[in-house]
Amino acid sequence: MKRTALLLLALLVLLAACAPRVWYKPGATSSQRDRDLEACRYEAQARFAEAVPPLGAFRVYVDVPFGTPYELERRVEDAADDAVRDAYRDYENAFVRAYVNDCMEAKGYALVEER
């Protein structure tokens, strides 16, 4: 019986953690919220472009042992480029998300669970 209750409690906690969250501001309409959110996203992208050099500036040169066939060298360079591109996108996403959160909070919104 205790085990069933614990499993049910764990399921409820999991469901609560997965609930969608939305920006809420007393008196704001959903269209106003959407405009404010879009403005914050646009500003975040602009700030990222100002603060961080473009992806091309992050080109990684990989030293490949002498005598390695060209195809292997290309694959190694491509893998390094993919890793840099993924890291750059992850950083951009984190930067934009943090900026949007700060921007929306400055406009008086709070991130709450959707009702």
Disulfide bonds with the S-S distance in Angstrom:
Cys40-Cys103 2.05
